[in-house]
Amino acid sequence: MAERDIPEDYLAGCAEILTSACTTGRRLVRDELEALRERGERAAEAGIGLRTLVHAHLTTAQAVHPQVSQADAGHLLAALTQAVDAFAEGHERAQRLAVRREEAARREFIDDLLYGRSDLGRLAERAERFGLLLAHAHAVAVAQGPEPYDDGYPVTRRIESSLLARFGDRRILLTTKDGRLICIAPSDEPDVLQYFAKQAYAATDGGRVAIGRAHPGVGGVVHSYEEALNALDLAARVNLDDPVLHAADLLVYPVLSRDRQAMTDLVRTVLGPLQQARGGAGPLLETLVAYFDTGCVAAVAARRLSLSVRAMTYRLDRIHKLTGADPSDPVHRYTLQTAVIGARLMGWPEEEAWGEAG
């Protein structure tokens, strides 16, 4: 914006202030400084750049210079410095306030989006301001690390920079919520969330990432977000080792846990006899978990448990004798594995009250 395009009221009185300060040799008084700050604020709100405004003040000072005596001209630079500093202070103050308002609006939008609050139509309109088209399907990835993260943290900025460098403007929203990193991306950009998961896992020093399924509409973001959170919670409860979890791969768990009483009966009936073993049910349950997690390969499961193959075989045989179900028999395996999943969900045998509460 050229100087001639700046409304005169932003520079009103500047020449008189400079002239008065030069002829008296005084510093600018409080009222003059505050008036300059207020004009700086209004100029910032009007979208006038600080560089343009500083140039306009320098031009004003050049116009004042011939009107003051040679003796008084020496005070002009000091008065101009005060005037520009006060004007710039007001301009920067308005800019900081605008940034805070923008941050507050963004945080309010994210809270409303992830909790499904606010009018859906209004929420969709606000989403466009932040780069999302909620008429399309979206998926949400949530990363959780050893410490909580916020929008201004170096980890957050580093991941955001990586995403922008890799994908540019593809209607991606990166934010934080409750100390977790969150990435929202359109369903037709699956590479975005996979890349986010990779970057978040590295940046959080081995954290865990869960990716919800893609769902359409405004409510789809909430649904996908909740799926990702549930996946993280499930991973903690059943000790899943995978650093990246996909909600689509874990659908069996909520199905199995839906009828709590039935699952409790299954666990106690099928696995209850393991409590008769020396040392209780824990070691044998751990054996079954490792056995099923390694694809029912005894040698691999033995290595995971730091056992010899002979010791592993002995444990499996002991399980067979106590429960009457053979882990190596496909017919028995399904019942045993379902019961093991239920035990992990319940925290059995440590949390025996789970079934009683249901």
N, C-alpha and C positions, 0 to 999 in steps of 0.2 A: 504494500500500500504506500503510495507516494505521500509526501508531506501535505500536498494540497488536498488529499482525500481525507485527512484527519479532521473531524469536526472541531471547530474553534474552541468549544467549551473545554476540551481536554487540555488546551494550552492557555486557557483564559487566565490572565493575571500573572503569567510566568514572566513576561517581560518587565512588568511593574515591580515584581518581587526582586528580580535580578538588579534592576536599576536602583531600587531603594537600598538594597544590601551593599551595592558598590559605593553609592554616594555617602553612606553613613559608616561604612566599614564594619557593619555588624554581621552577626550570624543570623540565619533565618530563625524566626520565632516559632513557638509550638503551633500556633494556629495555621501559619503558612505551611509548615511541614505536614500537618494533618490534612490540609486541603489538597496538597500534592498527592498524598497517599490515597485519598478518596478518589481523585481523578485517575490514578493508576489502576485502582480496582475497577472502576467503571470502564476504563479502556480495555482491560483484560476481559471483562464480561462481554464487551462488544466485539471481541476477537481481534483486536489490534495488537500486532506483535511488538514486543519490547524493543527490538532493534530499530524498528521504524520510529517508535516514540522517542528513543534516545537521540536519533538523528534529528528529529523535529526540535528537540530542546537545544541541541547544538546549533541548529540554524537560528533559533530564537536568540541565543547568546551572541551569535555573529552580528545579528541585527542590532542588539543592544550596545555592542562594543563601541561603535562610532559616537554614541550619544553620551558616553561618560568621559570624564577628563582622563588624561594620561595618568594622573596620580591615583584616581579611583579605579582604573582598569585592572590594577593588580588584584583587586578583591573579586573580580568577576569569576575567575576560575574556581575559587573557593565556594562562592555562592552557587555556581552552576553544579559543582560536585554535590553539595547538599541537596539541591533541588532534584537532580537526577536520582540520587540515592533514595530520597523519600518517595519519588514517583515509582521507582523500580520496586521498592519494598511493598507498596500497595498493589502493584501489578502481580508480584510473586505471591502475595497473601491471597489474592483472588484465585490464582492458579492452584495453590495448595488446597483451598476450600473446594474448588471444582473437582480436583482429584479425589478428595475425601468423599464428596457427594457421589461421584462416579463409583468409587469402591463400595460405598454403602448400598447404592442401587444394585450393583452387581451381586453383592452378598445377599441382599434381600431376594433378588431373582433366583439365585441358586438355592436358597433355603426353600422358597416356594416351589421350585421345580422338583427338587429331590423329595420333598414331603407331600407333593401333590396338592399344595394349598393354592388359594387364589382362584379367580374365575379363569376357566380354561382358555376362553377366547382371548382374554386380556394377557394371559400368560404366554400364549403363542405369539402375540404382537410384541411383547417385551423380549421374547427369545430372539427375534430377528435382529434386534439391536446388538445382541451378543453373538451373532453368527450362526444361530441354529434355526432350522426350518422344521418345526415340530409336526408338520403335516406328514413328514417322512418318518420312516422307522429309524430308531437309534438303539445303540447298545452302550452299556456303561462298564468301564473297568475301574476297579478300586484297588489301590495298593496300600499295604499296611507294613510299616517298618518298625524297627526297635524303638523309635521315638516319634512323637507327634510332629506333624508338618503343617505349615501355614502358607498362605499365598506368597509371602515375601521371602521365604526361606531359600537359601542357595540351591538346595536339592530341587525345589519346585521350579525355580528359574532355569536351572540347567536342563531339566527334562522338557520344559516348554520351549527352550531354544532349540533343542534337538528335534522336537516335533515340527516346529516351524521351518527349520532348515531342510528337513526331509520331505514334508508334505505341503508346505506353504499354507495358503488359505483354503482349506477344504471343509470349512464349517465344523471345526473341532473346538471343543471347549475344555480347557484344563483348569481345574480348581482344587480346592481342599475342603474337607468337611470332617469335623470331629477328629482332626489330627491325621486323616488319611488323604492320600492323593487320589484324585478322581479325573477320569478322562471320558468325555462323552463324544461319540463319533457316529456319523450316519452308517446305516447297516450295509451300504454298498462300498464302504471303505474299511473292510476287515483288517487290512494291513496296519491301519492306524493303531488299533488297540493292541495288536500283537507287538508292534514296535514300542508302544508305550509300556507294555508289560516287560519287555526286555530292558528298556532304559530304567524303569522304576526298580526292577530287581537289582540292577547293578548300582544305582544311585543310593538305594536304601540299605546297601550292604547286606544283601541276602534277605530282603523282605519277602512278602508273599503278595501275589496279585490274583484277583478273581475277576472273571469276565462274565457278565450277565448275557442272557440271550437278547437278540434284537426284537423290539416290539414297536408297533406303530402308534402314532398319535402322541398327544401331550402326556397321557398316563403311561405310555410305553417307557419313558425315561425312568419314572418312578419304579415301575415293575422290574426293569433291568437292574437298576441300582439295588433294589431290595434282594434280588437274586444273587448279586455279587456279594453283598454283605452276608447273606445266609451261607454262601459258599465259604467265606472266610471263617465264620463261626463254626461251621461243620468241620472244616479242616482242623481247627483247634481242638474240637471235641473228640474227633476220631484219629487224631495224629496223622493226617495225610501229609506225605513228604513232598508232594509236587509243589514247585515254586509258583507255577501258574495253573490256576484252576478254572475250568469252564463249567458254568452252571448247567449246561446241557448234558455234561457227562456225570452229573451228580443227582439226577432226578430220582434215582431209585431210593435215595436216603429219605427224603420227605415222604415218599410213598410208604416206606416201611415203618416210619415213625408215626404215621397218622393215627393208627389204632394202637395206642400205648398199652392197653391192657392185653391185647392179643400178642403184641411183641414181648411183653413181660412174661406171659405164659410160655411162649416159645423158648425164650432164653432160659428160664428156670427149668423147664422140662428137658431141653436138649443139653444144656451146658451145666445145669445144677450138679449133676454127678461129679463134675471135675473138682468140686470142693472137697471131695473125699481124698484127693491126692495129697501126698506129703508136700507141704508148702502151700497148699490151697490151690485155687483154680488159676491164679495169676500166671504162673509160668506156662501152663498148658494152653491157656487162652492166647498168650503171646506167641506160642508155637503155631497155633492155627492161623493167627493174623499173618505171620511171616510166610507160612505155607501158601495161603491163598493169595497174598500180595505178590508172590514170586511165580504165580502161574502153576502152583502145585508141583514145583520141582524141589524135591527134598534137599538136594545138594546145595542149591542156591539159597534156600531158606536157612540151611544150617550155617552157611557162611555169614548170612545177615545176623544170626543170633550168636555167632562165634562159638558154634558147637561142631562136634564131629558129625559126620553123616550117620555113624552108628548111634550116637546120642539122639540125633533127630529122629531116626527110625524108631528108637525105643519110645520116645515121647508120643509119636503118632500111634504106635501100637497101644500105648497106655490109654490114650484118648479113646481108641476103638473099644477097648475093654470096659472102660468106665461108662461111656455113653451108649455103646451098642451101635454107633455109627462109624463107618470106616471113611476117613477123609479121602482116601484114594478111590473110593467107589463113586462113580458119577451120580448114582441114585441118592446116596447119602450126602454127597458133597453139597448139593444145593441147600438142603436143610441146615447142615452145619454152617455153611457160609452165611446164610441168612441170619442164623442165630448169632454168629460172630459180629455181623454188622450191627444187629440190635444191641448186643452187649457193649459195643464201642459207643453207640449212640447213648445208651443208658449210663455208661460209666460203670457197668457191672464188672466185678462184684462189689467194688468199693461203695457205689451209690445204690445200695439195695432199695432205698426208699423211693426210687424213681417210679417203680411200678405201683407202689402203694398210693403215691400221689395221684396217679392216673385213675 
